[in-house]
């Protein structure tokens, strides 16, 4: 069996590939341009991809390929009708990053909530040296206990975030953009109520027709001026130009984003125009990527390949 990784670099350098080497010959390409995919895939039995798109244009001759494994949950990079026409099966992975994303959600929140950048700068720049006061009140922060934490998208990650938020003493409410039935043990509200009541609003929803551009100018006007917005879902759920305006206008306190409409960030991204830098934290789509999460992902994918070939 020949297993070809078309964009192995997207999984990091410290990942153990030995589970795949036990299954067959492994070939790893750091990245693959669309025009390189055909030649690199032609002798493969299995393609393992993350961001590479598999379409009739990129893979006009599937050759020996029998299985395509996506090292992510989303599968919009696959032309599924085309794969079905050629008898090629595909697999994706869900649930591997719940702990990592939940952890990153709270890391982002506390960075913004407690103005950690400002305090760090204050000390690093030497302003704390021989100051007249032993503490520093230029910025203030509030306890998470007693606040209202709103969640958009109550899947596995949303539920884990809710569980942790409750441990901190927050009241948790949630909204389903698709109108799914209420989940037992959680307080479901409509979207307007979510916006009005949330002190922290975290997004853990997929990108689809229900969520595209949902967080826009109208939504930001309904939020509390001290609200903190966190997006760990998908970038296009937020209208970035409207968010920049809301931050610059003080309509919300701060935003922490791990996802953007275009990744890597575009040079003309509107969020680069946010004037007060401590109002905005952007991380480069790393919430999913704890070492344990990535290794768990690889074990799952190796298991999928093993299971597939055990039944053919």
C-alpha positions, 0 to 999 in steps of 0.5 A: 500500500502506498500512502501519500500525504499531500500537505504534511507540513500542515500537521506540524513537525513533531507528529509521529508517522509510524502508525502509517509506516506500519501500514505501507509505504509513506510519501510526505510532501510538505505542500502541494500546488494544484498543478502538482497533485496529479503527478504525486497522487498517480501511484497512491492507494491512499491520499491524506490531505488537510487543505488540498482540494481534490476536484476533476481539475486537480486530479483528472486521473485518479489512478489507483486511489481508493481512499482519501482521508481528510485530517480535519472535520470539514470536507468542502475541499472534496468534490464528492460527486466526482469521487463517487463516480470513480468509486473513491471513498473518503473519510474525515475526522471529528471530535479529536480537538475538543479539549484543545479548542476549549482550552484555547477558548479560555486562554483567549478569553483571559488574555482579553478579559484581564488585559494581560497584554497591557499588564505585560507591556507595563512591566516589560517597559520598566514602568513598574520599576520604582512605581509609587503604587504596588499595584496598577489600576490603569485597566480593570477587569471583572470576575467570570463568576456571575457573568453570562456566557453565550454560546453559538453552536452547542456541539461537542466543543460548545458543550465542553466550553459550557461545562468549564464556564459553569465551573467558573460560575458563569451562567450559560445560554446558547443559540442554535443557528439552524434551529435545532431542538433544545438540548437537555440540561442547557438553556436555549435562547433565540439569537437576539437574546443571545446577543443582548444577554451575553457578557462573553459570546463564543462561536463554535458553529460550522460555516453554512447557510445559517451562519454565513455573515451572522455576526454583522453590524446589526448583531454588534449593535445589539451586544453589550458594550462590555461584551467579549466576542470569541470565534473558534468556529469559522471566519466567515461567520463574522463580517470582519469589516463590521467587527472592526467598526464595532471595536473602533466604535466601542460597541463591544469591548474586545474580540478574540479570533482563531479563524479568519475569512481568508487564511492566511490573513489577507493584506487588506483584512479590515481587522488590521485597522482596529486602532486599540490593539488590546481590543483584539487578539488574533491567533493563526488557526491554532486552537485545534493544534495541541500536540496531543490533539494532532497525534490523536488525529493521526491515530484516528486517520491511521485507524480509518485506513486500516479498517478500510483495507480490512474490508476490501 
